Each structure stands twice: as structure tokens, then as C-alpha cells.
Amino acid sequence: MRTTTLGTHGPQVGVIGLGAMGMTFAYDMATARDEATSVSVIHQALDLGVTLIDTADVYGPYTNEELVGRALAGHRDRAVIATKAGMECLDPTGGPGGAPLVRPNGRPEHIRAAVDASLRRLGTDHIDLYQLHRVDPEVPLEETWGALAEAVAAGKARHIGLSEVSVQQIQRAQAVHPVTTVQSEFSLWTRDVQAEVLPYCQEHGIGLLPYSPLGRGFLLGRFSSFDELPENDQRRRLPRFQQDNLRANLDIAAQVREVADRVGATPAQVALAWLVAQGEHVVPIPGTKTPGYLADNVGGADIRLSAADLADLDAIPAPVGARY
């Protein structure tokens, strides 16, 4: 796989990463997880040149980091581990639909404890990219970011990044310690970051990690009805997947399919190639727990979209319904 770096000064990674969240958390929770398959997917990803593996302490909670740690035992030097802190689980099943009930926690003492716990679960002596999952509105960002910077000074983290932030928040963090990456939802159906965050990151040599780069599966044309969503799946609570909105959004997936058919690729590959084309340091992190989907996603690194293809994709209208 082609490689790039996470920003100007970050580690070298494949141009497409792997989000591990769905291996233990969030999607299709009625279906039993198969750890052996998930571990094999992570190993297959490494073999295919996918080096950035993204997780978070709150996924599970904790089970996702533990899975990644077990999968990378004996393979640590082949992976760039990205995890996150700054959220806490109040109740593992107390949220909507039985999901974990979580809230931001940016208190420095929470971050200091979280990094040590993540290192233990991941079975490593350092985290390559340690990210602030969400900014806590009750704690000055400078204090939270300072605690992440302490992890770098102590050798517990090599680089630190932010998630779902504004340009103003990036600037506040930069005044304390360099920002290596920003992780945000970004895809052909969520493009908010193109207005300010992406241009700022490009200007300042900051990597951008798009999560949910396939529109939570919608861009692949997998869902034509709300009833097709698995039970206990968090997408059932999202406005864009409600029946009327979903029906109105079907044309978006059809337009992605049209370009994919024209270039001889799959919708997933086209959606990921479009993101990779947005900038040198844009590294999407599609999630999957299935070997076939992983191979499909990795193929997106080899798709070179023409100017006409990119223009057609850029012209796809915004979806109906809010993100959350």
C-alpha cells in the first residue's frame, strides 16, 4: 500500500487505516462477536500494509483496546497504535438502546490514569498516537491537553491528536503542545470539515483522520429501509437513518455506485479514494470485522479518480437529516 505520514511530523502509515471499534462495540450488537475473526482481520490488515489501527478506551468500554492488544501481541513493531481518552463510561448499558452511557471527562487526573490503563490493556510501553476523544466543556482545553503532553514527555505517547474540534480549539491546543492529527467524521455524506478544519490542517501540517468514511455503511448501498438495520445497532438512533430521511438519501448511494461502475471499482473503494484525494495527510480509518470488507476497503488505496470523477462526487448533495 502507498504510504504517507500523519501530518508533517507524524509517523509513516498506509494511506488507509483500520478502525477497530465495530469489533466489540456499536454496530449490530445483536450478532455475537468472533474474536478469532477480528484478530485475523487485524493481522490481514498488517499484511496488506494497513499500519494505523485506531481504537479508544471507551469502546466496550475497555474491551476494544484489550482485543487490539491481544491481536498485536508479537506484531507490535508492525503497527501504529492510535487510541483515545477523555470520555468516561457512567453505565455500560444505561444509554439509548442499551448502549453505554458516556460523557466527556477532560480532567488531567482522569487523563493521567487513562493513559496508564490503556498501555496495560494494549500490552505496550507506548502509544503512537494518543488522542483526546472529545473536549470536555467543563475543563479548560489547555489543562486537558497539557495532561496529554505530559504523556509525551514521559515517553508514554509519541504523538497526540484531537477529535471533533473546531479550528479555534486546535489553535488553543497548539499553544500548549503540537497537534499531530485531528480525527473527525468525514465522508461523501459528512463534509463539515471541508469548510475550515481541513484547510487549517493542510496549512499547518496536521494529519486528518476521517472516521465513518463510508457513511456508516450507507454509501455502500447496503440499506434501503430502516427495517434492514440490525437490532441494537446505533444507526437506528441517527436521524439520517430514519425511514423518511433514509428513503430521501438513497440517491446519494446511487450516485456513488454510478462512479464506481464507471471506474471499475466498488462504492467503498470510490468513497475512500475520494477521501485520500482530499490531501496528502488525509488517512481514512474505515472499520470492519470482516475479511472481505477489509480487502475491499484496502483496494481503495489503488483507485486514482480523474478530475471528472472527483467533480461528480463533489456534486453529490448533502444528506437529509442531522448527523446525531
N, C-alpha and C positions, 0 to 999 in steps of 0.2 A: 504494500500500500504506500502511496505517496505520504510524505510526512510534512509537518510544519512545526512551529513552536507555539506554545501558549503565550502569546504576546511576544514582544521584542526580547524579553529576558527570561522567559519561562522555559520549561523542559520541552524537548522534542517529543512529538506524539504523532500517531497516524491521523490523517485528516478527518476520520470518523472515529468516534469513541463508542463506548458502551455504557448505557445507564442500567444499573443493576436493580433499581427499585422494584420493578414488577416481579422479580424472582421470589419476593417474600411479601409483597405489600401492594395495596391499592387497586389493581385491576383483577377482575374475575376471581374474587376471593372465594367463591363457592367451589372452585376447582382446586383439588389438592395439589400442593407444590411437590415437585420431584427434585430433591436436592441434587441427585446424581446428574440429572439432565442439566440443571443450572450450572453446576460445576463444569460439566463438559462444554457448555456454551462459552464460559469464560476462557477455558483452555483453547477452544477453537478460535475464539476472538484473538487471543495472543498469537496463535499460529498464522492468522490471516493479516497480522500487522496492526490490529486494534490494540493500542497500548494504554489508552486512557480509560480507566474503569472508575465510574462515578457511583457513589453511594452516600449515605447520611446516617447519623446515629438515630434519628427519629423514625427511620423506615423500619417498621416492625412493631414497636420500637426495638432497636438493637440487633434483631435477627439478620438484617441485611448486611451489616458490617461483619457479623460473625460468619455468614456464608462466604462473603468475599475473602475474608481472612483464611478460611479453610481452603477455598479454591486456589489461592495464591501461595499456599504453603509449598515451598520448593520452586516457586516461579516468581518470587518477589522481584528479582532483578529485571524481569521482562515487562513489568507493569508500572504505569504511572498512576498511583492511587490518589483519587480525589474524594474527599468526604466533607461533611458539613456539620456544623454545630450552631447553636443559637436558637434551637427550638427545644421545648420540653414536653413530654407526654404527661398529661394530667390523669388520663384514664385510657387504658388500652382499647376499650370498647365503648367509650362514652360519647363518641362523636356521632355525626349523622350516619345513619345506616349501619351502626355498629363499628364504624371506623374509629381509630384512636382520636382522642380529644387532645389537641396540642395547642400551644401558644408560644410566642417568641419569648426568649429569655436571654438577654444580652449582658447580664451582669458578669463582670470579669471573673468572679469566683466560679460561676457556672461554666464559663469557657475553659478556665484552667482545669477544672475537674473533668470536663468533657473530652479534652484532648488526650488526657491520660487514659480515660476509659476507651476511647476509640483506638488508641495504639494497642491496648490489650486485646480488644476484640479482633482487630485486623492482624494481630500477630506480627507486628513490625516495630522497628525502632524509630521510624519517621514517616510522616505523611507528606507526599509530594506536593499536594495542593489542598490546603485546609481552607474551607470556605465558610463565610457567615451565611447561614441558611436564610434568615430574614432579619431585618433591622428591628430591634425592639424599640417601640416608640416611648417606652418608659425609661430608657437608659441612653445617655448621650452616646452617639455612634463612636466618638473618639475614644471613650472608655472601653467599649466592646472591642474595637479594632486594635486598641493598644494591647489587650489581652491576647489576641491572635498574633500580634507582632512579638509578644513575649515567647510564644511557641516557636517562632522562627529563631529568635536569639538563643533559645535553649536547645536548638537542634531537633526539636520535635516535629517541626514542619519546615519544608524547604521554601514554599511559596504560599501566599494567602490570596483569597479572592472573595468576591461579594456575590450575592444572588438577589435578583429582583430589586434593583435600586435605581434611583434617578441619577442624572449627571451631578447634581448638587451633592448627593451622598457620596458618590465616587470621589469628588473633589475633597470632601471633608476627610475621607479615609486617607487619601493620598498625602494630605498634610501631616499624617502621623507615620505612615509606612507605605511603600509602593504597593499598588494594586496590580496583581498579575493577571487576574481574569475577572470577568463578570458573567454570571450564569443567569439567563433569562429565558422565558418561554418565547420561542421564535420559530415560525414556520410560515408556509404559504397561507395559513389562516390565522396567524397571530403575528402581526408585523409592527407592533407598537415601538419596538426598539429602533426601528429604522429612522424615526424622527430625530432623536437626539443621542441615545445611548450608543448605538453602533458607530455613528460618525465620531463621537468623542473617543471611543475605544480605539478606533483606527488612527486617529490623530495622535493619541498618546501611547501607542504600542501596547494596548491591553487586549488580551485574548477574550473572545466572546464564545461562550458555551451554550448553544441553543438546546434547551430541553423540550420534550414533547415535539420534536421536529417533524413528526408525521401527523400532527394534528390529533394526537391521542388515538391514532388508528383511522380517523375519519378520512384522511386524504388517500387512503388505500382503497376506498370504496367498499369497506367491509360491512358497513352498516347502512341500511336503507330505512330502518324503522327503529323506534325506541325499544320495541319489544325484543329486538335482536341483541340488545346489550345484556351481558351476563348478570345474574342476580348478584347483589352485594358488590357491584362494580361502581367505583366512584364517579364514573361518567354519567350515571343515572341521576346525579345531583347537579350536573352542569347545565346551564341554560342552553348552550348550543346543541345539546343532545336531546332536548325536549322535543316531542313529536313534531309540532308545527315548525319549529326552528330547524330541526334536522331535515325535514322534507324540503324546506326552502334552501338548505345548504347543499343539497345533493349535486347541484350543478357545479359546485367547486371541485368535488372529486371527479366529476365527468371531464372537466377541463384539464385536470392533471393527467387523467388517463389518455386524453387526446394527444398531448405532447409525448407521453410515454410511448404510445403506439407509433408515433411518427419517428422517434429516435431509436426504437427497438429496445426499450428498457421497461422496467416496471414502474408503477407510480411511486413506490418507495424510493427507488434509485433516482428518479427525477426530482422528487421533493428534497432529497439530501444533496444532490448535485447543485440544485438552486441555492441551497444554504452555503455550501462550500464556495460557490462563486461570489458570495457577498463580501469576501475579504480574505486576505492571506491568513489571518489568525482566527477565523471562524471555524470552530470544530463542533459539529452537532453530536449529540450523545443519545441516539435512539436506544430505547430499551426493548429488550426481548428476552424471553426464557426459552426460545425455540430455535434449534439449529438452522432450520430452513429460512426463517425470517432473518437470522443473523447473516447468513450468506447473501441473501437478497440485499440487505442494508449495505453490506461491505461493497457490493457491486456499484453502489452509488459513487464511490471514490474514482471509478474509471470512466464515468459519464462526463463528457465535455459538451455542454449545451451551447448552441450557437446564439448569436445576438438575437436572432428572431425567436428562438425558443425561450430565451430569458424574457424577452419583451412580452410574449404571450402569457408567460407565467406571472410576470409583474402586473399584468392587466386583470388578473383574477380578482373579482370583487371581495370585499370584506364579508365575513360570515354574518348571519343573523344571530343575535344573542350575545350576551356578555360572556367573558371567559369563565367567571365564577358567579 
